Amino acid sequence: MTIEIERRFLLADDSWRNHASAPVTMQQGYLSVEKERTIRVRIIGNRAWLTLKGYISDVSRSEFEYKIPPEHAQTMMDTMCPFKLEKQRHTIAFEGFVFEIDEYFGENAPLIVAELELPSEDTPFAKPAWLGREITSDSRFTNAYLSKYPFSQWINGTSDSEP
């Protein structure tokens, strides 16, 4: 079993852009968005994956990821995924770690989240000045949740899931 250990943060400002890689656009669709398990289809250009995640803790999840034909992914996205989102991912190397910065489109704009994968839950890491408040334990900021309850509904007060 593969374990994903990840911490998530809001951003303090836009200075991260000075250090970021060129963005990669991702489409994600969800077949399941339950806390205990998520099943995701992801398309990046002409590549695609099916990913299954299981809840272990707020920081750790079991993760199984499989490459699938892009045409299968697109069919799943179009016919089987009721919840979807699109985002651009930037990466920034900082003091031995790689931060992934996700900039959301559509109903999740203007949300921008930094993610950091770690080898263990207690691994120390340096925090760049542009890193803001940690949101790892707030499940509303997971991609699965955002696909079902878009960020714009929170900030406009049109959802019962307002932060």
Chimera marker file (.cmm) of the C-alpha trace (Angstrom):
<marker_set name="trace">
<marker id="1" x="0.000" y="0.000" z="0.000" r="1" g="1" b="0" radius="0.5"/>
<marker id="2" x="1.195" y="3.504" z="-0.827" r="1" g="1" b="0" radius="0.5"/>
<marker id="3" x="0.730" y="6.251" z="1.773" r="1" g="1" b="0" radius="0.5"/>
<marker id="4" x="0.441" y="9.922" z="0.812" r="1" g="1" b="0" radius="0.5"/>
<marker id="5" x="1.482" y="12.294" z="3.596" r="1" g="1" b="0" radius="0.5"/>
<marker id="6" x="0.525" y="15.832" z="2.685" r="1" g="1" b="0" radius="0.5"/>
<marker id="7" x="0.189" y="19.237" z="4.356" r="1" g="1" b="0" radius="0.5"/>
<marker id="8" x="-1.870" y="22.064" z="2.815" r="1" g="1" b="0" radius="0.5"/>
<marker id="9" x="-1.618" y="25.829" z="3.248" r="1" g="1" b="0" radius="0.5"/>
<marker id="10" x="-3.204" y="29.029" z="2.036" r="1" g="1" b="0" radius="0.5"/>
<marker id="11" x="-0.785" y="31.585" z="0.632" r="1" g="1" b="0" radius="0.5"/>
<marker id="12" x="0.232" y="34.768" z="2.427" r="1" g="1" b="0" radius="0.5"/>
<marker id="13" x="0.797" y="36.748" z="-0.779" r="1" g="1" b="0" radius="0.5"/>
<marker id="14" x="1.625" y="36.432" z="-4.491" r="1" g="1" b="0" radius="0.5"/>
<marker id="15" x="5.426" y="36.483" z="-4.090" r="1" g="1" b="0" radius="0.5"/>
<marker id="16" x="5.455" y="32.697" z="-4.737" r="1" g="1" b="0" radius="0.5"/>
<marker id="17" x="4.892" y="33.493" z="-8.412" r="1" g="1" b="0" radius="0.5"/>
<marker id="18" x="8.492" y="34.760" z="-8.690" r="1" g="1" b="0" radius="0.5"/>
<marker id="19" x="9.770" y="31.226" z="-7.953" r="1" g="1" b="0" radius="0.5"/>
<marker id="20" x="7.160" y="29.018" z="-9.632" r="1" g="1" b="0" radius="0.5"/>
<marker id="21" x="7.534" y="26.689" z="-12.584" r="1" g="1" b="0" radius="0.5"/>
<marker id="22" x="5.377" y="27.045" z="-15.674" r="1" g="1" b="0" radius="0.5"/>
<marker id="23" x="1.867" y="25.832" z="-14.835" r="1" g="1" b="0" radius="0.5"/>
<marker id="24" x="0.340" y="22.525" z="-15.866" r="1" g="1" b="0" radius="0.5"/>
<marker id="25" x="-3.448" y="22.408" z="-16.358" r="1" g="1" b="0" radius="0.5"/>
<marker id="26" x="-5.317" y="19.551" z="-14.685" r="1" g="1" b="0" radius="0.5"/>
<marker id="27" x="-8.896" y="18.356" z="-15.011" r="1" g="1" b="0" radius="0.5"/>
<marker id="28" x="-10.209" y="16.234" z="-12.163" r="1" g="1" b="0" radius="0.5"/>
<marker id="29" x="-13.486" y="14.370" z="-11.838" r="1" g="1" b="0" radius="0.5"/>
<marker id="30" x="-14.711" y="12.404" z="-8.845" r="1" g="1" b="0" radius="0.5"/>
<marker id="31" x="-16.691" y="9.181" z="-8.786" r="1" g="1" b="0" radius="0.5"/>
<marker id="32" x="-16.682" y="9.216" z="-4.952" r="1" g="1" b="0" radius="0.5"/>
<marker id="33" x="-16.097" y="12.167" z="-2.604" r="1" g="1" b="0" radius="0.5"/>
<marker id="34" x="-16.628" y="10.548" z="0.787" r="1" g="1" b="0" radius="0.5"/>
<marker id="35" x="-14.165" y="11.276" z="3.609" r="1" g="1" b="0" radius="0.5"/>
<marker id="36" x="-13.370" y="7.573" z="3.983" r="1" g="1" b="0" radius="0.5"/>
<marker id="37" x="-12.654" y="7.127" z="0.271" r="1" g="1" b="0" radius="0.5"/>
<marker id="38" x="-12.275" y="9.205" z="-2.843" r="1" g="1" b="0" radius="0.5"/>
<marker id="39" x="-12.052" y="7.946" z="-6.398" r="1" g="1" b="0" radius="0.5"/>
<marker id="40" x="-10.626" y="10.438" z="-8.861" r="1" g="1" b="0" radius="0.5"/>
<marker id="41" x="-9.989" y="10.648" z="-12.591" r="1" g="1" b="0" radius="0.5"/>
<marker id="42" x="-7.244" y="13.116" z="-13.538" r="1" g="1" b="0" radius="0.5"/>
<marker id="43" x="-6.320" y="14.330" z="-17.027" r="1" g="1" b="0" radius="0.5"/>
<marker id="44" x="-3.150" y="16.290" z="-17.748" r="1" g="1" b="0" radius="0.5"/>
<marker id="45" x="-2.645" y="16.913" z="-21.458" r="1" g="1" b="0" radius="0.5"/>
<marker id="46" x="-2.641" y="13.510" z="-23.165" r="1" g="1" b="0" radius="0.5"/>
<marker id="47" x="-2.047" y="11.519" z="-19.943" r="1" g="1" b="0" radius="0.5"/>
<marker id="48" x="-4.599" y="10.251" z="-17.429" r="1" g="1" b="0" radius="0.5"/>
<marker id="49" x="-4.837" y="8.414" z="-14.111" r="1" g="1" b="0" radius="0.5"/>
<marker id="50" x="-7.409" y="6.754" z="-11.912" r="1" g="1" b="0" radius="0.5"/>
<marker id="51" x="-6.656" y="7.327" z="-8.217" r="1" g="1" b="0" radius="0.5"/>
<marker id="52" x="-8.225" y="5.761" z="-5.135" r="1" g="1" b="0" radius="0.5"/>
<marker id="53" x="-7.558" y="7.342" z="-1.728" r="1" g="1" b="0" radius="0.5"/>
<marker id="54" x="-8.525" y="6.103" z="1.721" r="1" g="1" b="0" radius="0.5"/>
<marker id="55" x="-8.602" y="8.194" z="4.903" r="1" g="1" b="0" radius="0.5"/>
<marker id="56" x="-5.979" y="7.397" z="7.558" r="1" g="1" b="0" radius="0.5"/>
<marker id="57" x="-5.624" y="10.809" z="9.238" r="1" g="1" b="0" radius="0.5"/>
<marker id="58" x="-5.920" y="14.480" z="8.304" r="1" g="1" b="0" radius="0.5"/>
<marker id="59" x="-2.322" y="14.305" z="7.031" r="1" g="1" b="0" radius="0.5"/>
<marker id="60" x="-2.081" y="10.723" z="5.690" r="1" g="1" b="0" radius="0.5"/>
<marker id="61" x="-4.110" y="8.752" z="3.162" r="1" g="1" b="0" radius="0.5"/>
<marker id="62" x="-3.659" y="5.447" z="1.433" r="1" g="1" b="0" radius="0.5"/>
<marker id="63" x="-3.247" y="6.074" z="-2.276" r="1" g="1" b="0" radius="0.5"/>
<marker id="64" x="-3.440" y="3.795" z="-5.294" r="1" g="1" b="0" radius="0.5"/>
<marker id="65" x="-2.844" y="5.418" z="-8.680" r="1" g="1" b="0" radius="0.5"/>
<marker id="66" x="-3.091" y="3.798" z="-12.110" r="1" g="1" b="0" radius="0.5"/>
<marker id="67" x="-2.350" y="5.163" z="-15.575" r="1" g="1" b="0" radius="0.5"/>
<marker id="68" x="-5.336" y="4.787" z="-17.867" r="1" g="1" b="0" radius="0.5"/>
<marker id="69" x="-5.918" y="5.617" z="-21.543" r="1" g="1" b="0" radius="0.5"/>
<marker id="70" x="-6.835" y="9.309" z="-21.899" r="1" g="1" b="0" radius="0.5"/>
<marker id="71" x="-9.926" y="8.443" z="-23.953" r="1" g="1" b="0" radius="0.5"/>
<marker id="72" x="-11.172" y="6.224" z="-21.093" r="1" g="1" b="0" radius="0.5"/>
<marker id="73" x="-10.539" y="9.042" z="-18.638" r="1" g="1" b="0" radius="0.5"/>
<marker id="74" x="-12.450" y="11.534" z="-20.790" r="1" g="1" b="0" radius="0.5"/>
<marker id="75" x="-15.409" y="9.138" z="-21.087" r="1" g="1" b="0" radius="0.5"/>
<marker id="76" x="-15.411" y="8.615" z="-17.312" r="1" g="1" b="0" radius="0.5"/>
<marker id="77" x="-15.180" y="12.370" z="-16.765" r="1" g="1" b="0" radius="0.5"/>
<marker id="78" x="-18.076" y="13.032" z="-19.147" r="1" g="1" b="0" radius="0.5"/>
<marker id="79" x="-20.405" y="10.223" z="-18.041" r="1" g="1" b="0" radius="0.5"/>
<marker id="80" x="-19.508" y="9.059" z="-14.524" r="1" g="1" b="0" radius="0.5"/>
<marker id="81" x="-18.085" y="12.024" z="-12.584" r="1" g="1" b="0" radius="0.5"/>
<marker id="82" x="-20.771" y="14.257" z="-11.098" r="1" g="1" b="0" radius="0.5"/>
<marker id="83" x="-18.173" y="16.446" z="-9.366" r="1" g="1" b="0" radius="0.5"/>
<marker id="84" x="-15.365" y="18.138" z="-11.295" r="1" g="1" b="0" radius="0.5"/>
<marker id="85" x="-12.779" y="20.862" z="-11.005" r="1" g="1" b="0" radius="0.5"/>
<marker id="86" x="-10.000" y="22.383" z="-13.054" r="1" g="1" b="0" radius="0.5"/>
<marker id="87" x="-6.792" y="23.934" z="-11.813" r="1" g="1" b="0" radius="0.5"/>
<marker id="88" x="-3.283" y="24.902" z="-12.777" r="1" g="1" b="0" radius="0.5"/>
<marker id="89" x="-0.404" y="23.435" z="-10.805" r="1" g="1" b="0" radius="0.5"/>
<marker id="90" x="2.891" y="25.242" z="-10.304" r="1" g="1" b="0" radius="0.5"/>
<marker id="91" x="5.858" y="23.749" z="-8.451" r="1" g="1" b="0" radius="0.5"/>
<marker id="92" x="8.469" y="25.456" z="-6.311" r="1" g="1" b="0" radius="0.5"/>
<marker id="93" x="11.588" y="23.793" z="-4.916" r="1" g="1" b="0" radius="0.5"/>
<marker id="94" x="12.423" y="25.217" z="-1.486" r="1" g="1" b="0" radius="0.5"/>
<marker id="95" x="15.138" y="23.983" z="0.869" r="1" g="1" b="0" radius="0.5"/>
<marker id="96" x="14.976" y="20.333" z="-0.137" r="1" g="1" b="0" radius="0.5"/>
<marker id="97" x="11.200" y="20.068" z="-0.622" r="1" g="1" b="0" radius="0.5"/>
<marker id="98" x="8.828" y="20.692" z="-3.504" r="1" g="1" b="0" radius="0.5"/>
<marker id="99" x="5.695" y="22.745" z="-2.912" r="1" g="1" b="0" radius="0.5"/>
<marker id="100" x="2.835" y="22.260" z="-5.376" r="1" g="1" b="0" radius="0.5"/>
<marker id="101" x="0.763" y="25.407" z="-5.799" r="1" g="1" b="0" radius="0.5"/>
<marker id="102" x="-2.765" y="24.777" z="-7.100" r="1" g="1" b="0" radius="0.5"/>
<marker id="103" x="-4.552" y="27.743" z="-8.652" r="1" g="1" b="0" radius="0.5"/>
<marker id="104" x="-8.238" y="26.894" z="-9.143" r="1" g="1" b="0" radius="0.5"/>
<marker id="105" x="-10.549" y="27.952" z="-11.984" r="1" g="1" b="0" radius="0.5"/>
<marker id="106" x="-14.287" y="28.291" z="-12.389" r="1" g="1" b="0" radius="0.5"/>
<marker id="107" x="-16.373" y="28.122" z="-9.239" r="1" g="1" b="0" radius="0.5"/>
<marker id="108" x="-13.275" y="27.529" z="-7.096" r="1" g="1" b="0" radius="0.5"/>
<marker id="109" x="-11.512" y="30.730" z="-8.191" r="1" g="1" b="0" radius="0.5"/>
<marker id="110" x="-9.797" y="32.697" z="-6.721" r="1" g="1" b="0" radius="0.5"/>
<marker id="111" x="-8.609" y="29.929" z="-4.361" r="1" g="1" b="0" radius="0.5"/>
<marker id="112" x="-4.886" y="29.107" z="-4.376" r="1" g="1" b="0" radius="0.5"/>
<marker id="113" x="-3.506" y="26.334" z="-2.143" r="1" g="1" b="0" radius="0.5"/>
<marker id="114" x="0.041" y="25.096" z="-1.495" r="1" g="1" b="0" radius="0.5"/>
<marker id="115" x="0.566" y="21.375" z="-0.900" r="1" g="1" b="0" radius="0.5"/>
<marker id="116" x="3.675" y="19.659" z="0.408" r="1" g="1" b="0" radius="0.5"/>
<marker id="117" x="4.218" y="15.892" z="0.383" r="1" g="1" b="0" radius="0.5"/>
<marker id="118" x="6.398" y="14.596" z="3.207" r="1" g="1" b="0" radius="0.5"/>
<marker id="119" x="8.096" y="11.267" z="3.996" r="1" g="1" b="0" radius="0.5"/>
<marker id="120" x="6.465" y="11.131" z="7.465" r="1" g="1" b="0" radius="0.5"/>
<marker id="121" x="3.864" y="13.101" z="9.417" r="1" g="1" b="0" radius="0.5"/>
<marker id="122" x="6.479" y="14.611" z="11.745" r="1" g="1" b="0" radius="0.5"/>
<marker id="123" x="9.071" y="15.583" z="9.107" r="1" g="1" b="0" radius="0.5"/>
<marker id="124" x="10.285" y="19.145" z="9.757" r="1" g="1" b="0" radius="0.5"/>
<marker id="125" x="10.426" y="21.527" z="6.801" r="1" g="1" b="0" radius="0.5"/>
<marker id="126" x="11.297" y="25.164" z="6.205" r="1" g="1" b="0" radius="0.5"/>
<marker id="127" x="8.366" y="27.469" z="5.525" r="1" g="1" b="0" radius="0.5"/>
<marker id="128" x="8.853" y="30.086" z="2.826" r="1" g="1" b="0" radius="0.5"/>
<marker id="129" x="7.657" y="33.632" z="3.557" r="1" g="1" b="0" radius="0.5"/>
<marker id="130" x="4.790" y="33.299" z="1.036" r="1" g="1" b="0" radius="0.5"/>
<marker id="131" x="3.290" y="30.321" z="2.897" r="1" g="1" b="0" radius="0.5"/>
<marker id="132" x="0.186" y="31.288" z="4.878" r="1" g="1" b="0" radius="0.5"/>
<marker id="133" x="-2.197" y="29.569" z="7.299" r="1" g="1" b="0" radius="0.5"/>
<marker id="134" x="-2.145" y="25.778" z="7.448" r="1" g="1" b="0" radius="0.5"/>
<marker id="135" x="-5.426" y="24.161" z="6.337" r="1" g="1" b="0" radius="0.5"/>
<marker id="136" x="-4.421" y="20.481" z="6.444" r="1" g="1" b="0" radius="0.5"/>
<marker id="137" x="-7.053" y="19.579" z="9.058" r="1" g="1" b="0" radius="0.5"/>
<marker id="138" x="-9.825" y="21.507" z="7.300" r="1" g="1" b="0" radius="0.5"/>
<marker id="139" x="-11.348" y="18.900" z="4.971" r="1" g="1" b="0" radius="0.5"/>
<marker id="140" x="-13.217" y="21.600" z="3.045" r="1" g="1" b="0" radius="0.5"/>
<marker id="141" x="-9.960" y="22.404" z="1.277" r="1" g="1" b="0" radius="0.5"/>
<marker id="142" x="-9.528" y="18.922" z="-0.179" r="1" g="1" b="0" radius="0.5"/>
<marker id="143" x="-9.993" y="18.695" z="-3.939" r="1" g="1" b="0" radius="0.5"/>
<marker id="144" x="-12.787" y="16.150" z="-3.486" r="1" g="1" b="0" radius="0.5"/>
<marker id="145" x="-14.748" y="18.535" z="-1.243" r="1" g="1" b="0" radius="0.5"/>
<marker id="146" x="-14.087" y="21.522" z="-3.530" r="1" g="1" b="0" radius="0.5"/>
<marker id="147" x="-15.451" y="19.552" z="-6.488" r="1" g="1" b="0" radius="0.5"/>
<marker id="148" x="-18.771" y="19.165" z="-4.665" r="1" g="1" b="0" radius="0.5"/>
<marker id="149" x="-18.889" y="22.430" z="-2.683" r="1" g="1" b="0" radius="0.5"/>
<marker id="150" x="-17.009" y="25.078" z="-4.707" r="1" g="1" b="0" radius="0.5"/>
<marker id="151" x="-15.096" y="27.790" z="-2.878" r="1" g="1" b="0" radius="0.5"/>
<marker id="152" x="-17.113" y="30.594" z="-4.506" r="1" g="1" b="0" radius="0.5"/>
<marker id="153" x="-20.207" y="29.336" z="-2.679" r="1" g="1" b="0" radius="0.5"/>
<marker id="154" x="-18.416" y="29.736" z="0.651" r="1" g="1" b="0" radius="0.5"/>
<marker id="155" x="-17.177" y="33.253" z="0.062" r="1" g="1" b="0" radius="0.5"/>
<marker id="156" x="-20.495" y="34.387" z="-1.420" r="1" g="1" b="0" radius="0.5"/>
<marker id="157" x="-22.459" y="32.868" z="1.451" r="1" g="1" b="0" radius="0.5"/>
<marker id="158" x="-24.609" y="30.651" z="-0.791" r="1" g="1" b="0" radius="0.5"/>
<marker id="159" x="-23.655" y="27.310" z="0.773" r="1" g="1" b="0" radius="0.5"/>
<marker id="160" x="-24.379" y="25.637" z="4.081" r="1" g="1" b="0" radius="0.5"/>
<marker id="161" x="-20.732" y="24.548" z="4.062" r="1" g="1" b="0" radius="0.5"/>
<marker id="162" x="-19.394" y="28.067" z="4.586" r="1" g="1" b="0" radius="0.5"/>
<marker id="163" x="-16.105" y="28.150" z="6.546" r="1" g="1" b="0" radius="0.5"/>
<link id1="1" id2="2" r="1" g="1" b="0" radius="0.2"/>
<link id1="2" id2="3" r="1" g="1" b="0" radius="0.2"/>
<link id1="3" id2="4" r="1" g="1" b="0" radius="0.2"/>
<link id1="4" id2="5" r="1" g="1" b="0" radius="0.2"/>
<link id1="5" id2="6" r="1" g="1" b="0" radius="0.2"/>
<link id1="6" id2="7" r="1" g="1" b="0" radius="0.2"/>
<link id1="7" id2="8" r="1" g="1" b="0" radius="0.2"/>
<link id1="8" id2="9" r="1" g="1" b="0" radius="0.2"/>
<link id1="9" id2="10" r="1" g="1" b="0" radius="0.2"/>
<link id1="10" id2="11" r="1" g="1" b="0" radius="0.2"/>
<link id1="11" id2="12" r="1" g="1" b="0" radius="0.2"/>
<link id1="12" id2="13" r="1" g="1" b="0" radius="0.2"/>
<link id1="13" id2="14" r="1" g="1" b="0" radius="0.2"/>
<link id1="14" id2="15" r="1" g="1" b="0" radius="0.2"/>
<link id1="15" id2="16" r="1" g="1" b="0" radius="0.2"/>
<link id1="16" id2="17" r="1" g="1" b="0" radius="0.2"/>
<link id1="17" id2="18" r="1" g="1" b="0" radius="0.2"/>
<link id1="18" id2="19" r="1" g="1" b="0" radius="0.2"/>
<link id1="19" id2="20" r="1" g="1" b="0" radius="0.2"/>
<link id1="20" id2="21" r="1" g="1" b="0" radius="0.2"/>
<link id1="21" id2="22" r="1" g="1" b="0" radius="0.2"/>
<link id1="22" id2="23" r="1" g="1" b="0" radius="0.2"/>
<link id1="23" id2="24" r="1" g="1" b="0" radius="0.2"/>
<link id1="24" id2="25" r="1" g="1" b="0" radius="0.2"/>
<link id1="25" id2="26" r="1" g="1" b="0" radius="0.2"/>
<link id1="26" id2="27" r="1" g="1" b="0" radius="0.2"/>
<link id1="27" id2="28" r="1" g="1" b="0" radius="0.2"/>
<link id1="28" id2="29" r="1" g="1" b="0" radius="0.2"/>
<link id1="29" id2="30" r="1" g="1" b="0" radius="0.2"/>
<link id1="30" id2="31" r="1" g="1" b="0" radius="0.2"/>
<link id1="31" id2="32" r="1" g="1" b="0" radius="0.2"/>
<link id1="32" id2="33" r="1" g="1" b="0" radius="0.2"/>
<link id1="33" id2="34" r="1" g="1" b="0" radius="0.2"/>
<link id1="34" id2="35" r="1" g="1" b="0" radius="0.2"/>
<link id1="35" id2="36" r="1" g="1" b="0" radius="0.2"/>
<link id1="36" id2="37" r="1" g="1" b="0" radius="0.2"/>
<link id1="37" id2="38" r="1" g="1" b="0" radius="0.2"/>
<link id1="38" id2="39" r="1" g="1" b="0" radius="0.2"/>
<link id1="39" id2="40" r="1" g="1" b="0" radius="0.2"/>
<link id1="40" id2="41" r="1" g="1" b="0" radius="0.2"/>
<link id1="41" id2="42" r="1" g="1" b="0" radius="0.2"/>
<link id1="42" id2="43" r="1" g="1" b="0" radius="0.2"/>
<link id1="43" id2="44" r="1" g="1" b="0" radius="0.2"/>
<link id1="44" id2="45" r="1" g="1" b="0" radius="0.2"/>
<link id1="45" id2="46" r="1" g="1" b="0" radius="0.2"/>
<link id1="46" id2="47" r="1" g="1" b="0" radius="0.2"/>
<link id1="47" id2="48" r="1" g="1" b="0" radius="0.2"/>
<link id1="48" id2="49" r="1" g="1" b="0" radius="0.2"/>
<link id1="49" id2="50" r="1" g="1" b="0" radius="0.2"/>
<link id1="50" id2="51" r="1" g="1" b="0" radius="0.2"/>
<link id1="51" id2="52" r="1" g="1" b="0" radius="0.2"/>
<link id1="52" id2="53" r="1" g="1" b="0" radius="0.2"/>
<link id1="53" id2="54" r="1" g="1" b="0" radius="0.2"/>
<link id1="54" id2="55" r="1" g="1" b="0" radius="0.2"/>
<link id1="55" id2="56" r="1" g="1" b="0" radius="0.2"/>
<link id1="56" id2="57" r="1" g="1" b="0" radius="0.2"/>
<link id1="57" id2="58" r="1" g="1" b="0" radius="0.2"/>
<link id1="58" id2="59" r="1" g="1" b="0" radius="0.2"/>
<link id1="59" id2="60" r="1" g="1" b="0" radius="0.2"/>
<link id1="60" id2="61" r="1" g="1" b="0" radius="0.2"/>
<link id1="61" id2="62" r="1" g="1" b="0" radius="0.2"/>
<link id1="62" id2="63" r="1" g="1" b="0" radius="0.2"/>
<link id1="63" id2="64" r="1" g="1" b="0" radius="0.2"/>
<link id1="64" id2="65" r="1" g="1" b="0" radius="0.2"/>
<link id1="65" id2="66" r="1" g="1" b="0" radius="0.2"/>
<link id1="66" id2="67" r="1" g="1" b="0" radius="0.2"/>
<link id1="67" id2="68" r="1" g="1" b="0" radius="0.2"/>
<link id1="68" id2="69" r="1" g="1" b="0" radius="0.2"/>
<link id1="69" id2="70" r="1" g="1" b="0" radius="0.2"/>
<link id1="70" id2="71" r="1" g="1" b="0" radius="0.2"/>
<link id1="71" id2="72" r="1" g="1" b="0" radius="0.2"/>
<link id1="72" id2="73" r="1" g="1" b="0" radius="0.2"/>
<link id1="73" id2="74" r="1" g="1" b="0" radius="0.2"/>
<link id1="74" id2="75" r="1" g="1" b="0" radius="0.2"/>
<link id1="75" id2="76" r="1" g="1" b="0" radius="0.2"/>
<link id1="76" id2="77" r="1" g="1" b="0" radius="0.2"/>
<link id1="77" id2="78" r="1" g="1" b="0" radius="0.2"/>
<link id1="78" id2="79" r="1" g="1" b="0" radius="0.2"/>
<link id1="79" id2="80" r="1" g="1" b="0" radius="0.2"/>
<link id1="80" id2="81" r="1" g="1" b="0" radius="0.2"/>
<link id1="81" id2="82" r="1" g="1" b="0" radius="0.2"/>
<link id1="82" id2="83" r="1" g="1" b="0" radius="0.2"/>
<link id1="83" id2="84" r="1" g="1" b="0" radius="0.2"/>
<link id1="84" id2="85" r="1" g="1" b="0" radius="0.2"/>
<link id1="85" id2="86" r="1" g="1" b="0" radius="0.2"/>
<link id1="86" id2="87" r="1" g="1" b="0" radius="0.2"/>
<link id1="87" id2="88" r="1" g="1" b="0" radius="0.2"/>
<link id1="88" id2="89" r="1" g="1" b="0" radius="0.2"/>
<link id1="89" id2="90" r="1" g="1" b="0" radius="0.2"/>
<link id1="90" id2="91" r="1" g="1" b="0" radius="0.2"/>
<link id1="91" id2="92" r="1" g="1" b="0" radius="0.2"/>
<link id1="92" id2="93" r="1" g="1" b="0" radius="0.2"/>
<link id1="93" id2="94" r="1" g="1" b="0" radius="0.2"/>
<link id1="94" id2="95" r="1" g="1" b="0" radius="0.2"/>
<link id1="95" id2="96" r="1" g="1" b="0" radius="0.2"/>
<link id1="96" id2="97" r="1" g="1" b="0" radius="0.2"/>
<link id1="97" id2="98" r="1" g="1" b="0" radius="0.2"/>
<link id1="98" id2="99" r="1" g="1" b="0" radius="0.2"/>
<link id1="99" id2="100" r="1" g="1" b="0" radius="0.2"/>
<link id1="100" id2="101" r="1" g="1" b="0" radius="0.2"/>
<link id1="101" id2="102" r="1" g="1" b="0" radius="0.2"/>
<link id1="102" id2="103" r="1" g="1" b="0" radius="0.2"/>
<link id1="103" id2="104" r="1" g="1" b="0" radius="0.2"/>
<link id1="104" id2="105" r="1" g="1" b="0" radius="0.2"/>
<link id1="105" id2="106" r="1" g="1" b="0" radius="0.2"/>
<link id1="106" id2="107" r="1" g="1" b="0" radius="0.2"/>
<link id1="107" id2="108" r="1" g="1" b="0" radius="0.2"/>
<link id1="108" id2="109" r="1" g="1" b="0" radius="0.2"/>
<link id1="109" id2="110" r="1" g="1" b="0" radius="0.2"/>
<link id1="110" id2="111" r="1" g="1" b="0" radius="0.2"/>
<link id1="111" id2="112" r="1" g="1" b="0" radius="0.2"/>
<link id1="112" id2="113" r="1" g="1" b="0" radius="0.2"/>
<link id1="113" id2="114" r="1" g="1" b="0" radius="0.2"/>
<link id1="114" id2="115" r="1" g="1" b="0" radius="0.2"/>
<link id1="115" id2="116" r="1" g="1" b="0" radius="0.2"/>
<link id1="116" id2="117" r="1" g="1" b="0" radius="0.2"/>
<link id1="117" id2="118" r="1" g="1" b="0" radius="0.2"/>
<link id1="118" id2="119" r="1" g="1" b="0" radius="0.2"/>
<link id1="119" id2="120" r="1" g="1" b="0" radius="0.2"/>
<link id1="120" id2="121" r="1" g="1" b="0" radius="0.2"/>
<link id1="121" id2="122" r="1" g="1" b="0" radius="0.2"/>
<link id1="122" id2="123" r="1" g="1" b="0" radius="0.2"/>
<link id1="123" id2="124" r="1" g="1" b="0" radius="0.2"/>
<link id1="124" id2="125" r="1" g="1" b="0" radius="0.2"/>
<link id1="125" id2="126" r="1" g="1" b="0" radius="0.2"/>
<link id1="126" id2="127" r="1" g="1" b="0" radius="0.2"/>
<link id1="127" id2="128" r="1" g="1" b="0" radius="0.2"/>
<link id1="128" id2="129" r="1" g="1" b="0" radius="0.2"/>
<link id1="129" id2="130" r="1" g="1" b="0" radius="0.2"/>
<link id1="130" id2="131" r="1" g="1" b="0" radius="0.2"/>
<link id1="131" id2="132" r="1" g="1" b="0" radius="0.2"/>
<link id1="132" id2="133" r="1" g="1" b="0" radius="0.2"/>
<link id1="133" id2="134" r="1" g="1" b="0" radius="0.2"/>
<link id1="134" id2="135" r="1" g="1" b="0" radius="0.2"/>
<link id1="135" id2="136" r="1" g="1" b="0" radius="0.2"/>
<link id1="136" id2="137" r="1" g="1" b="0" radius="0.2"/>
<link id1="137" id2="138" r="1" g="1" b="0" radius="0.2"/>
<link id1="138" id2="139" r="1" g="1" b="0" radius="0.2"/>
<link id1="139" id2="140" r="1" g="1" b="0" radius="0.2"/>
<link id1="140" id2="141" r="1" g="1" b="0" radius="0.2"/>
<link id1="141" id2="142" r="1" g="1" b="0" radius="0.2"/>
<link id1="142" id2="143" r="1" g="1" b="0" radius="0.2"/>
<link id1="143" id2="144" r="1" g="1" b="0" radius="0.2"/>
<link id1="144" id2="145" r="1" g="1" b="0" radius="0.2"/>
<link id1="145" id2="146" r="1" g="1" b="0" radius="0.2"/>
<link id1="146" id2="147" r="1" g="1" b="0" radius="0.2"/>
<link id1="147" id2="148" r="1" g="1" b="0" radius="0.2"/>
<link id1="148" id2="149" r="1" g="1" b="0" radius="0.2"/>
<link id1="149" id2="150" r="1" g="1" b="0" radius="0.2"/>
<link id1="150" id2="151" r="1" g="1" b="0" radius="0.2"/>
<link id1="151" id2="152" r="1" g="1" b="0" radius="0.2"/>
<link id1="152" id2="153" r="1" g="1" b="0" radius="0.2"/>
<link id1="153" id2="154" r="1" g="1" b="0" radius="0.2"/>
<link id1="154" id2="155" r="1" g="1" b="0" radius="0.2"/>
<link id1="155" id2="156" r="1" g="1" b="0" radius="0.2"/>
<link id1="156" id2="157" r="1" g="1" b="0" radius="0.2"/>
<link id1="157" id2="158" r="1" g="1" b="0" radius="0.2"/>
<link id1="158" id2="159" r="1" g="1" b="0" radius="0.2"/>
<link id1="159" id2="160" r="1" g="1" b="0" radius="0.2"/>
<link id1="160" id2="161" r="1" g="1" b="0" radius="0.2"/>
<link id1="161" id2="162" r="1" g="1" b="0" radius="0.2"/>
<link id1="162" id2="163" r="1" g="1" b="0" radius="0.2"/>
</marker_set>
